[in-house]
């Protein structure tokens, strides 16, 4: 790990960003260029002290999870992400492996959405980035690592915690939709794809998944109408809309309530509760 070079790189990337580039208000006149350290820490979901120590060459070696968070917070390109990993003493992620880099076009849209829950997901339902309302609603899913990054995996392997965010009456429909969508993704990717490996693992781990897989249903999930359950405010009825990247490997998912509805008021309450709501929300 090259602490001095890592510190210089982090400072340079922080100073090139403006608050409006990452969806933050510009506020009063700034005495320094770019973002403040505490703003980067906020975007990366880490303590300001931890980030400050990295810039002051005093921090421990960042984990791969921390590097992924810094990549998102600093809006790094793939080449910059790889350079960050090398400076931190890690091997850069394989570009054909697990997706962990948010498409810039989707990130720019996400940065401008603060009044509705929104998140960027991969085709395997891995959450790459969320806004504050999405964290308040679902918890910090972007922090998940390993197999738990996939919402499909968690739905069938950890059903009690994962399904608590939806009404029990909707579980069967969602299970079939998840399996049908995964079949479409695996069909596009082929036998050696991550989706195919996920299917094999789920068939071994979940009898429910294996039964639904054998139904041979295939369908891609697009717009949807659903009810989300939050322990602090109860049921929230929303419409889901999706914006895909050109290769369909990532999607921006937005959840919008009917204007003036009870659901809209509940989302407004969640925006006020903020981190408190996220702590109590299922992850």
C-alpha positions in Angstrom: 0.0 0.0 0.0 1.4 3.4 -1.0 -0.1 5.7 1.6 1.4 8.9 0.2 0.3 8.2 -3.4 -3.2 7.1 -2.2 -3.6 10.3 -0.2 -2.5 12.5 -3.1 -4.9 10.7 -5.5 -7.9 11.0 -3.1 -7.3 14.7 -2.6 -7.0 15.3 -6.3 -10.2 13.5 -7.1 -12.0 15.2 -4.2 -10.9 18.6 -5.3 -12.1 18.2 -8.9 -15.7 17.5 -7.9 -18.3 20.2 -7.2 -21.2 19.7 -4.9 -23.7 19.8 -7.7 -21.8 17.0 -9.5 -22.8 14.6 -6.7 -26.3 15.9 -5.9 -25.3 18.1 -3.0 -26.3 21.8 -2.5 -23.5 24.2 -3.2 -24.4 26.3 -0.2 -22.3 29.2 1.0 -19.1 30.3 -0.7 -16.3 27.7 -0.3 -12.8 28.5 0.7 -11.4 25.3 -0.9 -11.8 23.7 -4.3 -14.1 20.7 -4.7 -15.9 18.7 -2.0 -15.1 18.8 1.7 -13.7 15.7 3.3 -16.8 15.2 5.4 -18.9 15.3 2.2 -16.9 12.5 0.6 -17.2 10.5 3.8 -21.0 11.1 3.7 -21.2 9.9 0.1 -19.0 6.9 0.8 -21.0 5.9 4.0 -17.9 6.1 6.2 -16.8 8.2 9.1 -15.2 11.6 8.4 -12.4 10.6 10.7 -11.6 7.4 8.7 -11.5 9.3 5.4 -9.4 12.2 6.8 -6.8 9.7 8.0 -6.6 8.2 4.5 -5.9 11.7 3.1 -3.3 12.3 5.9 -1.4 9.1 5.2 -2.4 7.7 8.6 -5.2 5.3 7.7 -5.2 1.5 7.6 -5.4 -0.4 4.4 -8.9 0.1 3.0 -10.9 -3.0 2.4 -12.4 -3.9 -1.0 -15.8 -2.8 0.3 -14.3 0.6 1.3 -12.7 1.0 -2.1 -16.0 0.3 -3.8 -17.6 3.0 -1.7 -14.9 5.5 -2.5 -15.2 4.7 -6.2 -18.9 5.6 -6.1 -18.4 8.7 -3.9 -15.6 10.2 -6.0 -17.3 9.2 -9.3 -14.2 7.4 -10.6 -13.9 5.9 -14.0 -13.0 2.2 -14.4 -9.3 3.1 -15.0 -9.3 5.4 -12.0 -11.0 2.7 -9.9 -8.3 0.2 -10.9 -5.6 2.7 -10.0 -7.2 3.3 -6.6 -7.1 -0.5 -5.9 -3.4 -0.7 -6.8 -2.5 2.3 -4.6 -4.3 0.6 -1.7 -2.4 -2.6 -2.3 -5.2 -4.6 -3.8 -5.6 -6.3 -7.2 -8.2 -4.4 -9.3 -11.5 -6.2 -9.9 -11.8 -8.2 -13.0 -13.8 -6.2 -15.5 -15.7 -9.3 -16.6 -16.4 -10.2 -13.0 -18.9 -8.9 -10.4 -20.2 -5.5 -11.4 -19.2 -2.8 -8.9 -18.9 0.3 -11.0 -22.0 2.4 -11.6 -22.6 3.6 -15.1 -21.8 7.3 -15.2 -25.1 8.2 -17.0 -27.2 6.4 -14.3 -25.1 8.0 -11.5 -25.7 11.5 -12.8 -29.5 10.9 -12.8 -29.4 9.3 -9.4 -27.5 12.3 -8.0 -30.4 14.5 -9.0 -33.1 12.4 -7.3 -33.7 13.3 -3.7 -37.5 13.3 -3.2 -38.2 9.7 -4.3 -36.4 6.4 -3.5 -33.9 5.5 -6.2 -31.2 2.9 -6.6 -28.9 1.5 -9.3 -28.9 -2.3 -9.6 -27.2 -4.9 -11.8 -29.0 -7.5 -13.8 -28.6 -9.8 -10.9 -30.3 -7.3 -8.6 -27.0 -6.2 -6.9 -27.4 -2.7 -5.4 -24.5 -0.5 -6.6 -25.8 2.8 -5.3 -28.7 4.3 -3.5 -30.0 7.7 -2.5 -30.9 8.6 1.1 -34.6 7.7 0.7 -33.8 4.3 -0.7 -31.5 3.6 2.2 -34.2 4.8 4.6 -36.7 2.4 2.9 -34.5 -0.7 2.3 -31.4 -0.2 4.5 -27.9 0.2 3.1 -28.0 -2.6 0.5 -25.0 -1.2 -1.3 -22.8 -2.4 1.6 -23.6 -6.0 1.1 -20.7 -8.3 0.0 -20.4 -11.8 -1.4 -23.4 -13.7 -2.5 -25.6 -11.5 -0.4 -25.1 -8.7 -2.9 -27.7 -10.4 -5.1 -31.3 -9.6 -4.2 -32.3 -12.9 -5.8 -29.9 -14.8 -3.6 -31.2 -13.1 -0.4 -34.8 -13.6 -1.4 -34.5 -17.4 -1.5 -31.6 -18.0 1.0 -32.6 -15.5 3.7 -36.4 -15.2 3.1 -37.4 -14.1 6.6 -35.3 -10.9 6.6 -35.4 -10.2 2.9 -39.2 -10.6 2.4 -40.2 -8.6 5.4 -40.1 -5.5 3.3 -43.0 -6.7 1.2 -46.5 -7.9 2.2 -46.8 -11.7 2.7 -49.6 -11.7 0.1 -47.2 -10.6 -2.6 -44.3 -13.1 -1.8 -45.4 -15.8 -4.2 -45.8 -13.4 -7.2 -42.4 -11.8 -6.5 -40.7 -15.2 -6.2 -42.0 -16.2 -9.6 -41.0 -12.9 -11.1 -37.5 -13.1 -9.7 -37.0 -16.6 -11.1 -38.5 -15.7 -14.5 -36.2 -12.7 -14.7 -33.1 -14.6 -13.7 -33.9 -17.2 -16.4 -33.9 -14.4 -19.0 -30.6 -13.0 -17.7 -29.0 -16.4 -17.6 -30.2 -17.1 -21.1 -28.5 -14.0 -22.4 -25.3 -14.7 -20.6 -24.9 -18.4 -21.4 -23.7 -21.4 -19.5 -20.5 -19.8 -18.1 -22.1 -16.5 -16.9 -22.4 -15.2 -13.4 -26.2 -15.6 -13.7 -25.8 -19.3 -14.6 -23.6 -19.9 -11.6 -26.1 -18.1 -9.4 -28.8 -20.3 -10.7 -26.8 -23.5 -9.9 -26.1 -22.2 -6.4 -29.7 -21.3 -5.8 -31.0 -24.7 -7.0 -28.8 -26.3 -4.4 -29.6 -24.0 -1.6 -33.4 -23.4 -2.1 -36.0 -26.0 -2.7 -38.5 -23.2 -3.5 -36.2 -21.8 -6.2 -35.6 -25.2 -7.7 -39.4 -25.9 -7.9 -40.0 -22.5 -9.6 -37.1 -22.9 -11.9 -38.5 -26.1 -13.2 -41.7 -24.2 -14.3 -39.6 -22.9 -17.2 -41.1 -19.4 -16.9 -39.2 -16.5 -18.5 -40.0 -12.8 -18.3 -38.0 -9.6 -17.8 -39.1 -7.3 -15.1 -39.9 -3.7 -16.1 -42.5 -1.3 -14.7 -44.3 -2.6 -11.7 -46.8 -1.6 -9.0 -46.0 -2.8 -5.5 -46.4 -2.2 -1.8 -43.3 -1.8 0.3 -43.5 -2.3 4.1 -41.4 -0.2 6.5 -41.4 -0.8 10.2 -41.7 2.9 11.1 -44.4 4.0 8.7 -46.2 0.9 7.5 -47.2 0.0 3.9 -46.2 2.4 1.1 -47.8 2.0 -2.3 -45.5 2.9 -5.2 -45.0 2.6 -8.9 -41.6 1.3 -10.1 -40.0 2.6 -13.2 -36.7 1.4 -14.7 -34.0 3.1 -16.8 -31.5 0.7 -18.4 -28.0 1.2 -19.7 -27.6 0.3 -23.4 -26.3 -3.2 -22.7 -29.0 -3.7 -20.0 -26.3 -4.7 -17.4 -27.4 -2.0 -15.0 -30.7 -0.2 -14.3 -31.8 2.8 -12.4 -34.9 1.9 -10.4 -37.2 4.7 -9.1 -40.2 4.3 -6.7 -42.8 7.0 -7.1 -46.0 7.4 -5.0 -49.2 9.0 -6.4 -48.9 12.8 -5.8 -50.8 13.9 -2.7 -51.4 10.3 -1.5 -50.8 8.7 1.9 -47.8 7.0 0.4 -46.3 10.3 -0.6 -46.7 11.6 3.0 -45.1 8.4 4.4 -42.1 8.9 2.1 -41.8 12.5 3.3 -41.8 11.2 6.8 -39.0 8.8 6.0 -37.0 11.6 4.4 -37.2 13.4 7.8 -36.3 10.3 9.8 -33.3 9.7 7.6 -30.5 7.6 9.1 -32.8 6.5 12.0 -35.2 5.0 9.5 -32.4 3.2 7.7 -31.2 1.6 10.9 -34.5 0.1 11.6 -35.2 -0.9 8.0 -34.6 -4.5 6.9 -31.3 -4.8 5.0 
